[in-house]
Amino acid sequence: MKTLLIFIPILPLAGFLLNGIFGRSFPKKLVHRIAIGTTGISFLLVVITFFKFLSLHTESIVINYFTWIKAGDFVANFGFLLDPLSMVMLLVVSGVGFLIHIYSIGYMWNDIGYNRFFAYLNLFMFSMLVLVLANNYLLLFVGWEGVGLCSYLLIGFYFHKKSASDAGKKAFIVNRIGDFGFVVGLMLMFFTFRSLDFNTIFTSIVKKGYGVESGWGVLTVIAVLLFIGATGKSAQIPLYVWLPDAMEGPTPVSALIHAATMVTAGVYMITRSNAIYSRAPHALFIVGLIGSLTALYAATIGIFQRDIKRVLAYSTVSQLGYMFTALGVMAFSAGIFHLMTHAFFKALLFLGSGSVILALHHEQDMQNMGGLKKYLPITCLSMWAATLAISGIPIFAGFFSKDEILWRSKIDPVKGHMIFYILGTVAALITALYMFRLMFLTFHGKSRMSEEKLSHVHESPKSMTSVLIILAILSTIGGFVGMPGWTGFPNVFEKFLDPVFRFMPQKVVSHLHHVVESQPAGKELLVTLISIVVAGLGVLIAYIIYIKKEALPKDEEKLGFIYKLIYNKYYVDEIYNFFVIQPIKWFSTNVLWKIVDVAVIDGIVNGYAYLTEGLSTVVARIQNGFIRSYIGWIVLGGIGILYYIILNFIR
């Protein structure tokens, strides 16, 4: 197991080094064979590891490879932790990542940065795998920053475009803001527990008898600081603004990094830290509130977006909000369950949109689409599977995971805040509305393209459509591993994850089980039926507006102020620019640069330079080469010395 685990991240790293260093001289086929081969073997090793782990019947396996950092009483090992949570994340990251690598062959074939693109994808895979395998917060943070770096590189992949380079910088800066909170949280954690090792910290919490904090104790502060990092990485209010702009990167990047894996790192980190969060109800409430608000807020922005990828971008932000809502009510398993199903259907939606964009020669405005069903049948059918999944239509994957979150929010055994359930339910209605709007405007109705353009539209190559089909199957059946209680079938996914939460307070765990199990099946079924009706209402509204009335995005402009407000994303970017960015730029220019840098620092340095120059000028005049001048200076010096001696003698 020790050798097996280390090769899971090492193989993608080897692919990155080969393509990154020698890729320019490689033919394209060799480039993608190296990238896909390394990730494919890595995925195969993950599958083997999964079955080996099941056969061992153990809660977790910790492997320390070597001592990484040792300074005073601080020791950090380079080690991996394998348990049900990391196992689920490994399968999702390596499996979906492998499929997206295959898809990228067709999508990126004509791009001049072919080897660079695959090198960056491999580096991302390495960083993400390290993040989910790490057995301590410091190594997790290395992976955390690694995926942030890859995000910057891939968002700004088309660096010759100003919009792409600006989006990359925006993502980098916003994530650094969140990471500041994360780092402070790690410092406080080390100060409190003298370690950053998962098992050491969680065991210490249990042994020292840390209970559920009624106020703002150290665990609550740590939890909030870690959550600040999560809001940046997982695009939650107020640090969500980078993700929609990240659509400037190639579509496979949107699918891999900004839908299926990287943005879920915050959800994983909080779930991994369940021993801390389960004792910090104030922090949990903040997590749940921010999550539910983000779910609704981002969903409303998606209603009027015209760019097909931007609709999906705000959808991602919204769905991440659902996951944090689940974490806020301590439904950690439900949050990870939605993370998994979301990886399937959102990766499919992005890759499907990429198929459309490629077929239309990089057209992304849905105003200029329509009637593509007969030209892109596989893309259309697969995207319908993903749309039904994200909308929460029964039997599809998203139905099970989303409804589990709404149900747990409804009974919320810790806080009883119905607001989470209400916000989530309204967001579910809007999700169905904007997703069916996307499908109707793209694939149905009359075509809004010229005959010449339509003549060149054709289905994507097999390397792309085969991936769409696989993800469509997963989006359809992926939810059956987490059956709701009212069906009478066991929730296999939740049971599999149970050992991950062994460090939670026993009283809290017992209370959670009691509240959930004491609910009658009919009540849970009623919540499910309400969810289905709400989703159906969203579908009906979209059908009436965009099929029956044949409305187009340009017709939405008639709504006036409401349209402008939502279409312009509530002017949040403009507000940030006015109240945050411009003041910082003014302060940096007029205070830090002109006063601190130029007047003070440069002034001191330049002052020494001027002083030295002046003294050297005086000395240079003395050393003029004339003997009579030297004799005069000697006489003058002698008189000075004689005067000094006489003066001291008289005293």
C-alpha positions as CSV (number, residue, x, y, z in Angstrom):
1,M,0.0,0.0,0.0
2,K,2.9,2.4,0.8
3,T,4.4,2.1,-2.7
4,L,0.9,2.1,-4.4
5,L,-0.1,5.4,-2.7
6,I,3.0,7.3,-3.5
7,F,2.7,6.5,-7.2
8,I,-0.8,7.9,-7.5
9,P,0.4,11.6,-7.4
10,I,3.9,10.9,-8.7
11,L,2.7,9.7,-12.1
12,P,0.9,12.9,-13.1
13,L,4.0,14.9,-11.8
14,A,6.1,12.8,-14.1
15,G,3.8,13.7,-17.0
16,F,4.0,17.4,-16.1
17,L,7.8,17.3,-16.1
18,L,8.1,15.4,-19.4
19,N,5.6,17.6,-21.3
20,G,6.7,20.7,-19.6
21,I,10.4,20.3,-20.3
22,F,10.5,18.4,-23.6
23,G,6.9,18.8,-24.9
24,R,7.7,21.4,-27.5
25,S,9.8,18.8,-29.4
26,F,7.3,16.0,-29.0
27,P,4.6,15.3,-31.6
28,K,1.1,16.0,-30.4
29,K,0.2,12.3,-30.2
30,L,3.1,11.7,-27.8
31,V,2.2,14.7,-25.7
32,H,-1.4,13.5,-25.0
33,R,-0.3,9.9,-24.7
34,I,2.1,10.9,-21.9
35,A,-0.5,13.1,-20.2
36,I,-3.4,10.6,-20.5
37,G,-1.2,7.6,-19.8
38,T,0.1,8.9,-16.5
39,T,-3.4,10.0,-15.3
40,G,-4.9,6.8,-16.6
41,I,-2.5,4.6,-14.7
42,S,-2.9,6.8,-11.6
43,F,-6.7,6.3,-11.8
44,L,-6.1,2.5,-12.2
45,L,-3.9,2.6,-9.1
46,V,-6.7,4.4,-7.2
47,V,-9.2,1.7,-8.2
48,I,-6.8,-1.0,-7.0
49,T,-6.3,1.0,-3.8
50,F,-10.0,1.2,-3.3
51,F,-10.6,-2.5,-3.4
52,K,-7.5,-3.2,-1.2
53,F,-8.8,-0.7,1.3
54,L,-12.2,-2.4,1.4
55,S,-10.6,-5.8,1.9
56,L,-8.6,-4.5,5.0
57,H,-11.8,-3.6,6.9
58,T,-10.0,-0.7,8.6
59,E,-11.1,2.9,9.4
60,S,-7.9,4.5,8.1
61,I,-4.3,4.0,7.1
62,V,-1.6,6.5,7.9
63,I,1.7,6.3,6.0
64,N,4.6,8.6,6.8
65,Y,7.3,8.6,4.1
66,F,9.9,10.9,5.7
67,T,10.3,13.9,8.1
68,W,9.6,16.9,5.9
69,I,10.2,19.8,8.3
70,K,11.7,19.8,11.8
71,A,12.1,23.1,13.7
72,G,12.2,23.2,17.5
73,D,9.1,21.3,18.7
74,F,7.5,21.5,15.3
75,V,7.6,18.4,13.1
76,A,5.8,17.9,9.8
77,N,6.0,14.6,8.0
78,F,5.4,14.0,4.3
79,G,2.7,11.4,4.8
80,F,-0.6,10.3,3.4
81,L,-3.9,9.4,5.1
82,L,-6.2,6.9,3.4
83,D,-9.7,6.7,4.8
84,P,-13.2,6.6,3.2
85,L,-13.2,10.4,2.7
86,S,-9.9,10.6,0.9
87,M,-10.9,7.4,-1.1
88,V,-14.0,9.1,-2.4
89,M,-12.0,12.2,-3.4
90,L,-9.3,10.1,-5.0
91,L,-11.9,8.4,-7.2
92,V,-13.6,11.6,-8.2
93,V,-10.4,13.6,-8.9
94,S,-8.6,10.8,-10.8
95,G,-11.7,9.5,-12.6
96,V,-13.1,12.7,-13.8
97,G,-9.7,14.1,-14.4
98,F,-8.8,11.1,-16.6
99,L,-12.0,11.6,-18.7
100,I,-11.3,15.3,-19.1
101,H,-7.8,14.6,-20.3
102,I,-9.3,12.3,-23.0
103,Y,-11.8,15.0,-24.0
104,S,-9.1,17.6,-24.3
105,I,-7.5,15.8,-27.3
106,G,-10.3,16.8,-29.6
107,Y,-11.0,20.2,-28.0
108,M,-7.4,21.4,-27.9
109,W,-6.0,19.6,-31.0
110,N,-5.6,22.8,-33.1
111,D,-4.2,24.9,-30.3
112,I,-0.6,26.0,-30.5
113,G,-0.1,25.5,-26.7
114,Y,-1.0,21.8,-26.8
115,N,2.0,20.6,-24.8
116,R,1.7,23.4,-22.3
117,F,-2.0,22.7,-21.7
118,F,-1.5,19.1,-20.9
119,A,1.5,19.8,-18.7
120,Y,-0.6,22.2,-16.6
121,L,-3.4,19.6,-16.4
122,N,-0.9,17.0,-15.1
123,L,0.5,19.5,-12.6
124,F,-3.1,20.2,-11.4
125,M,-3.8,16.5,-11.0
126,F,-0.6,16.1,-8.9
127,S,-1.5,19.0,-6.6
128,M,-5.1,17.9,-6.1
129,L,-4.1,14.4,-5.3
130,V,-1.6,15.6,-2.8
131,L,-4.3,17.8,-1.2
132,V,-6.7,14.9,-0.7
133,L,-4.1,12.4,0.4
134,A,-2.2,14.7,2.9
135,N,-2.2,13.5,6.5
136,N,-1.6,17.0,7.9
137,Y,-2.7,20.5,7.3
138,L,0.7,21.8,6.1
139,L,0.9,19.2,3.3
140,L,-2.7,19.9,2.5
141,F,-1.9,23.5,2.2
142,V,0.9,22.7,-0.3
143,G,-1.7,21.0,-2.5
144,W,-4.1,23.8,-1.8
145,E,-1.6,26.4,-3.2
146,G,-0.6,24.1,-6.0
147,V,-4.1,23.9,-7.4
148,G,-4.3,27.7,-7.0
149,L,-1.2,28.1,-9.1
150,C,-2.6,25.7,-11.8
151,S,-5.8,27.7,-11.7
152,Y,-3.9,30.9,-12.4
153,L,-1.9,29.3,-15.2
154,L,-5.0,27.7,-16.9
155,I,-7.4,30.6,-16.5
156,G,-4.8,32.8,-18.2
157,F,-3.8,30.1,-20.7
158,Y,-4.6,32.4,-23.6
159,F,-2.4,35.1,-22.1
160,H,-2.3,37.1,-25.3
161,K,-5.9,38.1,-24.5
162,K,-6.2,40.8,-21.9
163,S,-9.4,39.5,-20.5
164,A,-7.8,36.1,-19.9
165,S,-4.7,37.5,-18.2
166,D,-6.9,39.8,-16.1
167,A,-9.1,36.8,-15.1
168,G,-6.1,34.8,-14.1
169,K,-4.7,37.7,-11.9
170,K,-8.2,38.2,-10.4
171,A,-8.4,34.5,-9.4
172,F,-4.9,34.6,-7.9
173,I,-5.5,37.7,-5.8
174,V,-9.0,36.8,-4.5
175,N,-7.7,33.3,-3.5
176,R,-4.8,35.0,-1.7
177,I,-7.3,36.9,0.4
178,G,-9.0,33.7,1.5
179,D,-5.6,32.0,2.0
180,F,-4.6,34.7,4.5
181,G,-7.4,33.5,6.8
182,F,-6.4,29.9,6.2
183,V,-2.8,30.5,7.2
184,V,-3.8,32.5,10.3
185,G,-6.1,29.5,11.2
186,L,-3.2,27.1,10.8
187,M,-1.0,29.3,13.1
188,L,-3.6,29.4,15.8
189,M,-4.1,25.6,15.4
190,F,-0.4,25.0,15.9
191,F,-0.2,27.4,18.8
192,T,-3.1,25.5,20.5
193,F,-2.2,21.9,19.7
194,R,1.6,22.2,18.9
195,S,0.9,20.1,15.7
196,L,-0.7,20.3,12.3
197,D,-1.1,16.5,12.0
198,F,-4.8,15.5,11.5
199,N,-4.8,12.5,13.9
200,T,-2.7,14.3,16.5
201,I,-5.0,17.4,16.6
202,F,-8.3,15.4,16.5
203,T,-7.1,12.9,19.1
204,S,-5.9,15.8,21.3
205,I,-9.3,17.4,21.0
206,V,-11.0,14.2,22.2
207,K,-8.4,13.5,25.0
208,K,-8.4,17.0,26.4
209,G,-12.2,16.9,26.6
210,Y,-13.0,19.8,24.3
211,G,-16.8,20.1,24.3
212,V,-19.3,21.9,22.1
213,E,-18.4,25.6,22.6
214,S,-21.3,27.9,23.6
215,G,-19.4,31.0,22.6
216,W,-16.4,32.1,20.6
217,G,-13.7,29.7,21.9
218,V,-10.5,28.8,20.2
219,L,-12.1,26.0,18.1
220,T,-14.7,28.4,16.8
221,V,-12.1,31.0,15.8
222,I,-10.0,28.3,14.1
223,A,-13.1,27.0,12.3
224,V,-14.1,30.5,11.0
225,L,-10.5,31.2,9.8
226,L,-10.4,28.0,7.9
227,F,-13.7,28.8,6.4
228,I,-12.4,32.1,5.1
229,G,-9.9,30.1,3.1
230,A,-12.7,27.9,1.9
231,T,-14.8,30.9,0.7
232,G,-11.9,31.8,-1.6
233,K,-11.1,28.4,-3.0
234,S,-14.7,27.3,-3.2
235,A,-16.1,30.6,-4.5
236,Q,-18.6,31.6,-1.7
237,I,-19.9,35.0,-0.7
238,P,-18.0,37.4,-0.7
239,L,-15.0,35.8,-2.5
240,Y,-16.9,34.2,-5.3
241,V,-16.2,36.9,-7.9
242,W,-13.2,35.2,-9.5
243,L,-14.9,32.0,-10.7
244,P,-17.3,33.4,-13.4
245,D,-14.3,35.3,-14.9
246,A,-12.4,32.0,-14.9
247,M,-14.4,30.9,-17.9
248,E,-11.8,32.7,-20.0
249,G,-9.8,29.5,-19.8
250,P,-10.3,26.6,-22.2
251,T,-13.6,24.7,-21.6
252,P,-11.8,21.5,-20.3
253,V,-10.3,23.7,-17.6
254,S,-13.7,24.9,-16.6
255,A,-14.9,21.3,-16.3
256,L,-11.9,20.0,-14.4
257,I,-10.8,22.8,-12.1
258,H,-13.8,25.1,-11.8
259,A,-16.6,22.5,-11.6
260,A,-15.5,19.0,-10.7
261,T,-12.5,19.2,-8.4
262,M,-10.5,22.3,-7.3
263,V,-13.5,24.4,-6.2
264,T,-14.6,21.5,-4.0
265,A,-11.4,21.6,-2.0
266,G,-13.0,23.9,0.6
267,V,-15.8,21.4,1.1
268,Y,-13.3,18.6,1.5
269,M,-11.2,20.6,4.0
270,I,-14.2,21.4,6.3
271,T,-15.4,17.8,6.2
272,R,-11.9,16.6,7.1
273,S,-12.0,19.1,10.0
274,N,-15.4,17.8,11.3
275,A,-13.8,17.2,14.8
276,I,-13.4,21.0,15.0
277,Y,-16.6,22.2,13.3
278,S,-18.8,19.7,15.2
279,R,-17.7,21.5,18.4
280,A,-18.2,25.0,17.0
281,P,-21.9,25.7,16.4
282,H,-21.3,29.4,15.8
283,A,-18.9,28.6,12.9
284,L,-21.3,26.0,11.6
285,F,-24.1,28.6,11.4
286,I,-21.9,30.9,9.5
287,V,-21.0,28.1,7.1
288,G,-24.6,27.2,6.6
289,L,-25.8,30.7,6.2
290,I,-23.1,31.7,3.7
291,G,-23.7,28.5,1.8
292,S,-27.5,28.9,1.5
293,L,-27.3,32.6,0.6
294,T,-24.7,31.8,-2.0
295,A,-26.9,29.0,-3.4
296,L,-29.8,31.4,-4.0
297,Y,-27.8,34.5,-4.9
298,A,-25.7,32.9,-7.6
299,A,-28.7,31.0,-9.0
300,T,-30.6,34.3,-9.6
301,I,-27.6,35.7,-11.6
302,G,-27.7,32.6,-13.8
303,I,-31.2,33.4,-15.0
304,F,-30.3,36.2,-17.5
305,Q,-26.8,35.3,-18.5
306,R,-26.4,34.9,-22.3
307,D,-22.9,33.3,-22.4
308,I,-23.5,29.5,-22.1
309,K,-20.4,29.0,-19.9
310,R,-21.2,31.9,-17.6
311,V,-24.6,30.3,-16.8
312,L,-22.8,27.2,-15.8
313,A,-20.2,29.2,-13.8
314,Y,-22.9,30.8,-11.6
315,S,-24.5,27.4,-11.4
316,T,-21.3,26.0,-10.0
317,V,-21.2,28.8,-7.3
318,S,-24.8,28.0,-6.4
319,Q,-24.2,24.2,-6.2
320,L,-21.2,24.8,-4.0
321,G,-23.5,26.8,-1.8
322,Y,-25.7,23.7,-1.4
323,M,-22.6,21.7,-0.2
324,F,-21.7,24.3,2.4
325,T,-25.4,24.4,3.5
326,A,-25.1,20.7,4.2
327,L,-21.9,21.2,6.2
328,G,-23.6,23.9,8.2
329,V,-26.2,21.5,9.5
330,M,-23.5,18.8,10.1
331,A,-24.8,16.7,7.2
332,F,-21.1,16.1,6.2
333,S,-21.9,13.0,4.2
334,A,-24.7,14.7,2.3
335,G,-22.2,17.5,1.4
336,I,-19.6,15.0,0.0
337,F,-22.4,13.1,-1.7
338,H,-23.4,16.2,-3.6
339,L,-19.8,17.0,-4.3
340,M,-19.5,13.6,-6.0
341,T,-22.7,13.8,-8.1
342,H,-22.0,17.5,-8.9
343,A,-18.6,16.4,-10.3
344,F,-20.4,14.1,-12.7
345,F,-23.2,16.4,-14.0
346,K,-21.3,19.7,-13.9
347,A,-18.3,18.3,-15.7
348,L,-20.7,16.9,-18.3
349,L,-22.4,20.3,-18.7
350,F,-19.2,22.1,-19.2
351,L,-17.8,19.6,-21.6
352,G,-21.2,19.5,-23.4
353,S,-21.0,23.3,-23.7
354,G,-17.5,22.9,-25.0
355,S,-18.8,20.6,-27.7
356,V,-21.3,23.2,-28.7
357,I,-18.8,26.0,-28.7
358,L,-16.3,24.0,-30.8
359,A,-19.1,23.1,-33.3
360,L,-20.1,26.8,-33.6
361,H,-16.5,28.0,-34.0
362,H,-16.2,29.4,-30.5
363,E,-19.6,31.1,-30.4
364,Q,-20.8,31.3,-26.8
365,D,-23.8,33.6,-26.9
366,M,-27.1,31.6,-26.7
367,Q,-28.8,34.4,-28.5
368,N,-27.0,33.1,-31.6
369,M,-27.8,29.4,-31.2
370,G,-31.0,27.4,-31.2
371,G,-32.1,24.2,-33.1
372,L,-28.9,22.4,-32.5
373,K,-30.5,19.1,-31.5
374,K,-30.4,17.6,-34.9
375,Y,-26.8,18.7,-35.6
376,L,-25.4,17.6,-32.2
377,P,-27.6,14.7,-31.1
378,I,-25.1,13.0,-28.7
379,T,-24.1,16.3,-27.1
380,C,-27.8,17.3,-26.7
381,L,-28.9,14.0,-25.2
382,S,-25.9,13.8,-22.7
383,M,-26.5,17.4,-21.6
384,W,-30.2,16.6,-21.0
385,A,-29.1,13.9,-18.6
386,A,-26.9,16.4,-16.7
387,T,-29.7,19.1,-16.8
388,L,-32.2,16.7,-15.3
389,A,-29.6,15.7,-12.6
390,I,-28.8,19.3,-11.6
391,S,-32.5,20.2,-11.6
392,G,-33.3,17.4,-9.1
393,I,-35.5,15.4,-11.4
394,P,-36.2,11.9,-9.9
395,I,-33.8,9.0,-10.5
396,F,-31.0,11.3,-11.8
397,A,-28.0,11.7,-9.5
398,G,-28.6,15.3,-8.4
399,F,-32.1,14.4,-7.2
400,F,-30.8,12.2,-4.4
401,S,-27.9,14.4,-3.2
402,K,-29.8,17.7,-3.4
403,D,-32.9,16.3,-1.7
404,E,-30.7,14.9,1.1
405,I,-29.3,18.4,1.7
406,L,-32.8,20.0,1.7
407,W,-34.1,17.3,4.1
408,R,-31.3,17.7,6.6
409,S,-31.7,21.4,6.4
410,K,-35.4,21.1,7.1
411,I,-34.9,19.1,10.3
412,D,-31.6,20.8,11.1
413,P,-31.0,19.0,14.5
414,V,-28.5,21.6,15.8
415,K,-29.8,25.0,15.1
416,G,-33.3,24.6,13.7
417,H,-32.8,27.4,11.2
418,M,-35.6,27.0,8.6
419,I,-34.0,29.8,6.6
420,F,-31.4,27.3,5.2
421,Y,-34.2,25.1,3.9
422,I,-36.3,28.0,2.5
423,L,-33.3,29.5,0.6
424,G,-32.3,26.1,-0.7
425,T,-35.8,25.3,-2.0
426,V,-36.1,28.6,-3.8
427,A,-32.7,28.1,-5.3
428,A,-33.8,24.7,-6.5
429,L,-36.7,26.3,-8.4
430,I,-34.4,28.9,-10.0
431,T,-31.8,26.2,-10.9
432,A,-34.4,24.2,-12.9
433,L,-35.5,27.5,-14.6
434,Y,-32.1,28.6,-15.8
435,M,-30.9,25.2,-16.8
436,F,-34.0,24.4,-18.9
437,R,-33.7,27.9,-20.3
438,L,-30.1,27.0,-21.4
439,M,-31.2,23.8,-23.0
440,F,-34.2,25.3,-24.8
441,L,-32.2,28.3,-26.1
442,T,-29.3,26.1,-27.3
443,F,-30.9,22.9,-28.7
444,H,-34.5,23.6,-29.3
445,G,-36.7,26.1,-31.1
446,K,-35.7,27.7,-34.4
447,S,-32.1,28.1,-35.4
448,R,-30.8,31.7,-35.1
449,M,-27.7,31.0,-37.2
450,S,-26.9,31.7,-40.8
451,E,-27.3,28.8,-43.3
452,E,-23.6,29.1,-44.1
453,K,-22.7,28.6,-40.4
454,L,-25.1,25.8,-40.0
455,S,-23.5,23.9,-42.9
456,H,-20.3,23.6,-41.0
457,V,-21.9,22.4,-37.7
458,H,-21.3,18.8,-36.9
459,E,-21.0,16.5,-33.9
460,S,-17.7,16.5,-31.9
461,P,-15.1,13.7,-32.5
462,K,-15.3,10.4,-30.6
463,S,-12.6,11.4,-28.1
464,M,-15.1,14.0,-26.9
465,T,-18.5,12.3,-27.3
466,S,-17.3,9.1,-25.6
467,V,-16.5,11.1,-22.5
468,L,-19.9,12.8,-22.6
469,I,-21.7,9.4,-22.8
470,I,-19.7,8.1,-19.8
471,L,-20.5,11.1,-17.7
472,A,-24.2,11.0,-18.8
473,I,-24.4,7.5,-17.4
474,L,-22.8,8.5,-14.2
475,S,-25.1,11.5,-13.9
476,T,-28.1,9.2,-14.3
477,I,-27.2,6.3,-12.0
478,G,-24.6,7.9,-9.7
479,G,-27.1,8.8,-7.0
480,F,-28.3,5.3,-6.2
481,V,-25.4,4.8,-3.7
482,G,-27.2,7.3,-1.4
483,M,-30.8,6.3,-1.3
484,P,-33.1,8.4,1.0
485,G,-34.6,6.8,4.1
486,W,-38.2,6.8,2.8
487,T,-37.3,4.3,0.1
488,G,-36.4,1.7,2.7
489,F,-33.0,1.0,1.1
490,P,-29.8,1.6,3.0
491,N,-27.7,4.7,2.3
492,V,-24.5,2.9,1.3
493,F,-22.6,6.2,0.8
494,E,-23.3,7.6,4.2
495,K,-22.5,4.3,5.9
496,F,-19.2,4.1,4.0
497,L,-18.2,7.6,5.3
498,D,-19.1,6.9,8.9
499,P,-15.6,6.2,10.2
500,V,-14.5,9.7,9.0
501,F,-16.6,11.2,11.8
502,R,-15.3,9.1,14.7
503,F,-13.7,12.2,16.4
504,M,-17.0,14.1,16.7
505,P,-18.5,14.4,20.2
506,Q,-20.5,11.2,21.0
507,K,-23.4,13.2,22.4
508,V,-23.6,15.2,19.1
509,V,-23.4,12.0,17.0
510,S,-26.1,10.3,19.1
511,H,-28.3,13.4,18.9
512,L,-27.9,13.6,15.1
513,H,-28.8,10.0,14.7
514,H,-31.8,10.3,17.0
515,V,-33.2,13.4,15.2
516,V,-32.8,11.8,11.8
517,E,-34.1,8.3,12.7
518,S,-37.0,9.7,14.7
519,Q,-38.5,11.4,11.7
520,P,-41.4,9.5,10.1
521,A,-40.7,8.3,6.5
522,G,-43.8,10.2,5.4
523,K,-42.3,13.6,6.4
524,E,-39.1,13.0,4.5
525,L,-41.2,11.9,1.5
526,L,-43.3,15.1,1.7
527,V,-40.1,17.2,1.6
528,T,-39.0,15.2,-1.5
529,L,-42.4,15.7,-3.2
530,I,-42.2,19.5,-2.4
531,S,-38.8,19.5,-4.0
532,I,-40.0,17.7,-7.1
533,V,-43.0,20.1,-7.4
534,V,-40.7,23.1,-7.0
535,A,-38.3,21.8,-9.7
536,G,-41.3,21.0,-11.9
537,L,-42.5,24.6,-11.5
538,G,-39.1,25.9,-12.7
539,V,-39.3,23.6,-15.7
540,L,-42.8,24.8,-16.5
541,I,-41.9,28.5,-16.3
542,A,-38.9,27.9,-18.6
543,Y,-41.1,25.9,-21.1
544,I,-43.8,28.5,-21.3
545,I,-41.4,31.4,-21.8
546,Y,-38.8,29.9,-24.1
547,I,-40.7,27.2,-26.0
548,K,-44.4,28.4,-26.0
549,K,-43.7,32.1,-26.3
550,E,-40.3,31.6,-28.0
551,A,-38.7,34.3,-26.0
552,L,-35.0,35.1,-26.6
553,P,-32.3,36.6,-24.4
554,K,-32.8,40.0,-26.1
555,D,-36.5,39.9,-25.2
556,E,-35.5,39.7,-21.5
557,E,-34.2,43.3,-21.7
558,K,-37.8,44.5,-21.6
559,L,-37.8,43.8,-17.9
560,G,-35.8,47.0,-17.5
561,F,-34.2,47.6,-14.2
562,I,-34.6,44.1,-12.9
563,Y,-32.9,42.7,-16.0
564,K,-30.0,45.2,-15.8
565,L,-29.5,44.5,-12.1
566,I,-29.3,40.8,-12.5
567,Y,-27.6,40.7,-15.8
568,N,-24.8,42.9,-14.4
569,K,-24.5,40.6,-11.4
570,Y,-25.9,43.1,-9.0
571,Y,-22.9,45.4,-9.9
572,V,-20.8,43.6,-7.2
573,D,-17.7,43.9,-9.3
574,E,-18.3,47.6,-9.7
575,I,-18.9,48.0,-6.0
576,Y,-15.7,46.1,-5.2
577,N,-13.8,48.3,-7.7
578,F,-15.2,51.5,-6.2
579,F,-14.9,50.7,-2.5
580,V,-11.9,48.3,-2.4
581,I,-9.8,48.2,-5.5
582,Q,-9.6,52.0,-6.3
583,P,-8.9,53.0,-2.6
584,I,-6.1,50.4,-2.4
585,K,-4.7,51.6,-5.7
586,W,-4.9,55.3,-4.6
587,F,-3.3,54.4,-1.2
588,S,-0.6,52.4,-3.0
589,T,0.2,55.1,-5.5
590,N,0.0,58.2,-3.3
591,V,1.2,56.9,0.1
592,L,3.2,53.6,-0.3
593,W,4.8,54.7,-3.6
594,K,5.2,58.5,-3.7
595,I,5.7,58.9,0.1
596,V,7.0,55.7,1.6
597,D,9.0,54.4,-1.4
598,V,10.0,57.6,-3.2
599,A,10.2,60.2,-0.5
600,V,11.4,58.1,2.5
601,I,13.2,55.0,1.3
602,D,14.5,56.4,-2.0
603,G,15.2,59.7,-0.2
604,I,17.4,58.1,2.4
605,V,19.3,56.0,-0.1
606,N,19.7,58.9,-2.5
607,G,20.7,61.2,0.4
608,Y,23.6,58.9,1.3
609,A,24.5,58.8,-2.4
610,Y,24.5,62.6,-2.6
611,L,26.5,62.9,0.7
612,T,29.1,60.4,-0.6
613,E,29.3,62.3,-3.9
614,G,29.9,65.6,-2.1
615,L,32.6,64.2,0.1
616,S,34.3,62.5,-2.8
617,T,34.3,65.9,-4.7
618,V,36.1,67.6,-1.8
619,V,38.6,64.8,-1.5
620,A,39.2,64.8,-5.2
621,R,40.2,68.5,-5.0
622,I,42.8,67.7,-2.4
623,Q,44.3,65.0,-4.6
624,N,45.1,67.4,-7.5
625,G,48.7,66.3,-8.3
626,F,50.4,69.6,-7.5
627,I,53.4,69.4,-5.0
628,R,52.9,72.9,-3.7
629,S,49.3,72.1,-2.9
630,Y,50.4,68.9,-1.0
631,I,53.1,71.0,1.0
632,G,50.4,73.6,1.8
633,W,48.1,70.9,3.2
634,I,51.0,69.4,5.2
635,V,51.9,72.8,6.7
636,L,48.2,73.4,7.4
637,G,47.9,70.0,9.1
638,G,51.1,70.6,11.1
639,I,49.8,74.0,12.4
640,G,46.5,72.3,13.4
641,I,48.4,69.6,15.4
642,L,50.7,72.2,17.0
643,Y,47.7,74.3,18.0
644,Y,46.0,71.2,19.5
645,I,49.1,70.4,21.6
646,I,49.6,73.9,22.8
647,L,46.0,74.3,23.7
648,N,46.0,71.1,25.8
649,F,49.4,72.1,27.4
650,I,47.9,75.4,28.6
651,R,44.9,73.6,30.1
